[in-house]
């Protein structure tokens, strides 16, 4: 995937990979009303032929006034990614739903865990 290194051919971490999480946010929460984002071109600056946006921090306000955030980067090395993976945490007053690629875990206020 050499094309992913070049911002003239690819859209950076958020467009090429994390956009699917944003779609999931919109499905689970609501459409997005406001968004604030910051990015960097610095994480991979010493990698030959890498000139793409390599890290993002994004804050959302949804139409139902819920808020959320997304952090994404090309800097994560494969050993950590395989161990913890990427995912989404949906947090409410008495419930945590933790979505990871391999499983969904629901944790209640009483610390009951359900793995799906």
N, C-alpha and C positions, 0 to 999 in steps of 0.2 A: 504494500500500500504506500508506495513512495509519493503518490499524488497528495496524500493527506498532509505532507510536510510543507506544501506550497499554498499560501493563501490566495494565489491567483487561480488555483484549481479546486480548492476546498474551502469550507466555511469556518474552519476552526473546531475546537472541541465541542462547542455548544450546538453548532449546526450539523456537524457530521455524526455525532453520537448522542449527546444529551437531549436533543430535540424530542426524543421519544419519551423521556421523563416529563418534559413540559406537557406533552400530549396527555400523559397519564395524570398529571396535576389537574389539567383542565377537565378531564373525565371525572376524577374523584372529588374535586373541590367546586369548581365553577369556572366560567370564562374569566380571563385575566382583565382586570380594570386598570391597574397601574403596574409599571415595572421600572426597576432601577438596576443598572448593571455596571460592573467594572471588569476590566480584563487586563491581561498582561501578555507581552511578547518576550518576557525575560527568562522564563523557566528553562527553555531549550536553546538559549542564545548561543551556547557553545557546541551545539550539535550541528554537524556539517549538513548543509542544504535544508535546514529547518527554518522557515520564515513564516510561521503561521501563529495565530492566536493560541496560546497554550494553557491559559488558566482563566476561569471566570468565577465571579461571585454575583449572584442575581437575587434580588428580592422582589417578591410578587405581592400584590393585593388583588384578591379575587373579587368578583362582583357581589359575593355574599359577605364581603368584608373580612374574610379569613385572610391570613398572611402566610407566606411560605418563603423558603429560600432554597437555592441550589448552588452548590460549589462543584466545580468540575475542572479537571486538569489532565494534561498529558504527562505530568511529572511523576505520577504514581508508578512505582516500579512493579513489574509483574508478580513478584513474590508476595507483596502485600495485597495486590488486587485479587489474586487467587485465594488467599486466606480469608479476607474479609469481604471482598467483592463490592459491587456498587448496589445501591438500593435506596429505598424511600422509607422514612419514618413519618407516620401520620399520628399526630398527638392531639388528644382532646383532654378534657378535665379528668376523666377517670379511665382512659383507654389509650393504649399504644398499639398501633398496627405497624409492624416492621416487615417491609417487603424486601426480600433479597431474591436474586435470580433463581435460586434453588428452592426457596421456601417462603411462606408467609407465617409470621408469628404474631399472635394476639396476646397482649399482656394486659390484664385488668388491674384495677386499683388494689384488689386483694392479692395481687402478685400471682394470680393463676395464669399459667401459660398454655396456649393452645397452638400447636404447630400444624399447619395445613400443607 
